[in-house]
Amino acid sequence: DIAGICDETGRIFGLMPHPEAVLSPFNAPDWQTQKLEGKLPEWGEGRIIFENAVAFAAENLG
């Protein structure tokens, strides 16, 4: 489950669990299996939210 809150503009938000907690693939619950199978990604799943924030800022706040 994920809980989140956002302001009226959509620019300020907070999430639980924290996406920065899974920037590293080693924080994922199945990282050992991924490593053994040669499928360990360079970055964890939490990175995408920060990539999206940077892209939004670059396009809209320029």
C-alpha positions as CSV (number, residue, x, y, z in Angstrom):
1,D,0.0,0.0,0.0
2,I,1.1,3.6,-0.7
3,A,-0.2,6.7,1.0
4,G,0.4,10.0,-0.6
5,I,-0.5,13.7,-0.3
6,C,-0.2,16.5,-2.8
7,D,-0.9,20.2,-2.8
8,E,-3.4,21.9,-5.2
9,T,-0.7,22.7,-7.7
10,G,0.6,19.1,-7.9
11,R,4.2,20.3,-7.4
12,I,4.5,19.4,-3.7
13,F,3.9,15.9,-2.6
14,G,4.8,13.4,0.0
15,L,4.7,9.6,-0.2
16,M,4.9,6.7,2.2
17,P,6.9,4.5,1.7
18,H,9.7,6.8,0.7
19,P,10.9,6.4,-2.9
20,E,14.4,7.4,-1.9
21,A,14.6,4.2,0.1
22,V,14.7,2.1,-3.1
23,L,17.2,4.1,-5.1
24,S,19.6,1.2,-4.7
25,P,18.6,-2.1,-6.1
26,F,20.1,-3.7,-3.0
27,N,17.1,-2.4,-1.0
28,A,14.6,-4.4,-3.0
29,P,13.3,-7.5,-1.3
30,D,14.4,-9.8,-4.1
31,W,17.8,-8.3,-4.9
32,Q,19.6,-11.5,-4.1
33,T,17.5,-13.5,-6.6
34,Q,18.0,-10.7,-9.2
35,K,21.8,-10.8,-8.7
36,L,22.0,-14.6,-8.9
37,E,20.0,-14.5,-12.2
38,G,22.1,-11.7,-13.6
39,K,19.1,-9.3,-13.6
40,L,20.1,-6.8,-10.9
41,P,19.4,-3.4,-12.4
42,E,21.8,-0.5,-12.0
43,W,19.2,1.6,-10.1
44,G,16.3,0.7,-7.9
45,E,12.7,1.3,-8.7
46,G,12.5,4.5,-6.7
47,R,14.7,6.4,-9.2
48,I,11.9,6.9,-11.7
49,I,10.0,9.3,-9.5
50,F,13.0,11.6,-9.3
51,E,13.6,11.3,-13.1
52,N,10.0,12.4,-13.7
53,A,10.3,15.3,-11.3
54,V,13.4,16.6,-13.1
55,A,11.8,16.2,-16.5
56,F,8.7,18.0,-15.3
57,A,10.8,20.9,-13.9
58,A,12.8,21.1,-17.1
59,E,9.7,21.3,-19.3
60,N,7.5,23.5,-17.1
61,L,9.6,25.6,-14.9
62,G,12.4,26.3,-17.3
